[in-house]
Amino acid sequence: MKRLGIIGGISAASTAHYYALINEGVQARLGGLAQAELLIWSVNFADVAALQEKGDWQTLGVMFADIARRLEGAGAEAIIIAANTMHKVADEVTAAVTIPLLHIADITAAAIRRTGLKRPGLMATAYTMEQDFYVGRFRDRHGLSLLIPGEADRRDTHRIIYDELCRGVTTDVSRARYEDIARALVTQGADCLILGCTEVGMLLNQGNVPVPVFDTTQLHTKAAVDFATGHSLQQAAE
């Protein structure tokens, strides 16, 4: 069993989901009483969100790089950032350690490419939808051009994540709003949908989206299970 270092707390709700899914996956793979060997550094999301809002990604990069170094020092054999948005500082984390980072965008892109789908829609935080660290990685590394919602839809997607989902709150009104946004992306030409925030799956799934859904949390945790149980980094990403 390889030991995983998880940078979590972004939010606590999604990190709890990561913990459950990774352990369920390991137990299903190995049977018996098998559980994952995990080191979890859970940050104070209030501090992280405040720095995000200020645009102080430099401080966040230093913070996350330091956490990654500490996780490696404690015995982690790979790093997982349990959030899409904080992959904004993935390069800083990668440079700070000698162990691999399981990058959520690469794992998701590989899953989409295996299906032959070519025009994913994206629902995520405004940072993830509007900044190039995520959309650009799909485009430049994987040849996938992502469709993002219009301005009002982006604003509502972001608000619901931070004001509700990150606090563990789900409502029928917000679910209906997310379904409308997903349908609008399909109308624009999306042939699949990326749930590009680890909380979006609290409202959307294959049952209420009219195109194939790629849940980044599900894909990321599956890759984590693969790596922990002996697959190579490339095998885990595939």
C-alpha positions in Angstrom: 0.0 0.0 0.0 1.4 3.4 -1.0 0.7 6.2 1.4 -1.2 9.3 0.1 -0.8 12.9 1.3 -4.0 14.9 0.9 -4.3 18.6 1.1 -7.9 19.1 2.1 -10.3 21.3 3.9 -11.3 23.0 0.6 -14.0 22.4 1.7 -14.5 20.0 4.6 -17.5 18.6 2.9 -15.6 17.6 -0.2 -12.6 16.3 1.8 -14.9 14.0 3.8 -16.2 12.7 0.5 -12.6 12.1 -0.7 -11.8 10.1 2.5 -14.9 8.0 2.1 -14.4 7.3 -1.6 -10.7 6.4 -1.3 -11.3 4.0 1.6 -14.3 2.4 -0.1 -12.2 2.0 -3.3 -9.3 0.4 -1.4 -11.6 -1.9 0.5 -13.4 -3.0 -2.7 -10.0 -3.6 -4.4 -8.2 -5.5 -1.6 -11.1 -6.8 0.5 -11.1 -7.8 4.1 -10.2 -5.0 6.5 -8.0 -3.1 4.0 -8.1 0.7 4.3 -6.0 3.4 2.7 -2.9 4.9 4.3 -3.7 8.6 4.3 -2.1 11.7 5.6 -4.6 14.6 5.5 -3.6 18.2 6.1 -6.9 20.0 6.4 -6.5 23.8 5.9 -8.8 26.5 7.3 -10.9 27.2 4.3 -11.9 30.6 5.6 -8.2 31.7 5.2 -7.9 30.1 1.8 -11.1 31.6 0.5 -10.1 35.1 1.7 -6.8 34.9 -0.1 -8.6 33.6 -3.3 -10.9 36.6 -3.2 -8.0 39.0 -2.9 -6.2 37.2 -5.8 -3.2 36.4 -3.5 -2.3 33.2 -5.3 1.4 33.7 -4.4 0.7 33.3 -0.7 -1.5 30.3 -1.4 1.3 28.8 -3.5 3.8 29.2 -0.7 1.3 27.8 1.8 0.4 24.7 -0.3 4.0 24.0 -1.3 5.0 24.0 2.4 2.1 21.7 3.3 3.2 19.3 0.5 6.8 19.3 1.8 5.5 18.4 5.3 3.3 15.6 3.9 6.3 14.2 2.0 8.4 14.5 5.1 5.8 12.5 7.0 6.0 9.7 4.5 3.5 10.5 1.7 4.4 8.9 -1.6 2.0 11.1 -3.7 0.2 14.4 -3.2 -3.5 15.0 -3.8 -5.0 18.5 -3.8 -8.6 17.7 -2.9 -10.0 20.6 -4.9 -10.1 21.7 -8.5 -9.6 25.4 -7.9 -6.4 25.0 -5.8 -4.7 23.3 -8.7 -4.0 26.9 -9.6 -0.9 26.4 -7.4 -0.1 22.8 -8.7 3.2 24.0 -10.3 4.4 25.4 -6.9 3.4 22.1 -5.2 5.1 20.0 -7.8 8.3 22.0 -7.6 8.4 21.7 -3.8 8.4 17.9 -3.5 10.1 14.9 -5.1 6.9 12.8 -5.1 4.2 13.0 -7.8 1.1 15.2 -7.7 -2.0 13.4 -9.0 -3.4 16.3 -11.1 -7.1 16.4 -11.2 -7.3 18.0 -14.7 -5.0 15.5 -16.3 -7.0 12.6 -14.8 -10.3 14.1 -16.0 -9.0 14.8 -19.4 -7.7 11.3 -19.9 -11.2 9.9 -18.9 -12.9 12.2 -21.5 -10.5 11.3 -24.3 -11.0 7.6 -23.7 -14.7 8.1 -24.6 -14.0 10.0 -27.8 -16.0 13.0 -26.6 -14.6 16.3 -27.7 -16.6 19.3 -26.4 -16.9 19.2 -22.6 -18.9 21.8 -20.7 -17.5 23.0 -17.4 -19.2 23.9 -14.1 -16.9 25.0 -11.4 -15.8 28.0 -9.3 -15.4 31.3 -11.2 -11.6 31.0 -10.7 -11.6 27.6 -12.4 -13.9 28.6 -15.2 -12.4 32.0 -16.0 -8.6 31.5 -15.4 -6.4 29.7 -17.7 -4.7 27.3 -15.3 -7.5 24.8 -15.8 -9.2 25.6 -19.1 -5.8 26.1 -20.7 -4.4 22.9 -19.4 -7.2 21.0 -21.0 -6.6 22.9 -24.2 -2.8 22.8 -24.4 -2.0 19.4 -22.9 -5.1 17.4 -24.0 -6.6 19.1 -27.0 -9.9 19.7 -25.4 -11.7 23.1 -25.6 -14.0 23.6 -22.7 -17.3 25.4 -22.9 -18.1 27.6 -19.9 -21.4 29.1 -18.8 -22.4 32.7 -19.6 -21.7 35.4 -17.1 -24.9 35.2 -15.0 -24.7 31.4 -14.9 -21.0 31.5 -13.9 -21.9 33.9 -11.1 -24.7 31.6 -9.8 -22.5 28.5 -10.1 -19.8 30.2 -8.0 -22.2 31.6 -5.4 -23.9 28.3 -4.8 -20.6 26.6 -4.3 -19.2 29.0 -1.7 -22.5 30.1 0.0 -24.1 26.7 0.1 -22.2 23.6 -1.0 -19.0 24.3 0.9 -21.1 24.7 4.0 -22.8 21.3 3.4 -26.1 22.9 2.3 -28.1 21.6 -0.6 -31.5 22.9 -1.8 -34.0 22.0 -4.4 -33.8 25.6 -5.8 -30.1 25.4 -6.3 -30.3 21.9 -7.8 -32.8 23.2 -10.3 -30.6 26.2 -11.1 -27.6 23.9 -11.7 -29.7 21.7 -14.0 -30.7 24.8 -16.0 -27.1 25.8 -16.4 -26.1 22.3 -17.4 -28.9 22.2 -20.0 -27.7 25.6 -21.4 -24.2 24.3 -21.9 -25.7 21.3 -23.8 -27.7 23.7 -26.0 -24.4 25.6 -26.7 -22.9 22.3 -28.0 -21.4 20.5 -25.0 -21.3 16.8 -25.6 -20.5 16.0 -21.9 -20.2 17.9 -18.6 -17.3 18.2 -16.2 -18.3 18.6 -12.6 -15.2 20.8 -12.1 -15.6 21.6 -8.4 -15.4 18.8 -5.9 -18.8 20.0 -4.4 -20.8 20.2 -7.7 -21.6 16.5 -7.4 -23.7 17.3 -4.4 -26.3 18.7 -6.9 -25.6 17.1 -10.3 -25.0 13.6 -11.4 -25.7 11.4 -14.4 -29.4 11.2 -13.3 -30.2 14.9 -13.9 -27.8 15.9 -16.7 -28.7 15.0 -20.3 -25.1 14.3 -21.5 -22.3 12.1 -20.0 -21.0 13.4 -16.7 -17.4 13.4 -15.6 -17.3 13.9 -11.8 -13.8 15.1 -11.0 -14.1 13.9 -7.4 -15.0 10.4 -8.5 -12.2 10.3 -11.1 -9.6 11.8 -8.8 -10.3 9.4 -5.9 -10.3 6.4 -8.3 -6.9 7.4 -9.5 -5.8 7.8 -5.9 -7.0 4.2 -5.2 -5.2 2.9 -8.3 -1.9 4.6 -7.2 -2.2 3.5 -3.6 -2.8 -0.1 -4.6 0.2 -0.4 -6.9 -0.5 1.3 -10.2 2.0 3.6 -11.7 1.3 7.4 -11.9 0.5 7.1 -15.6 -1.8 4.0 -15.0 -3.6 5.9 -12.3 -4.1 8.9 -14.6 -5.5 6.6 -17.3 
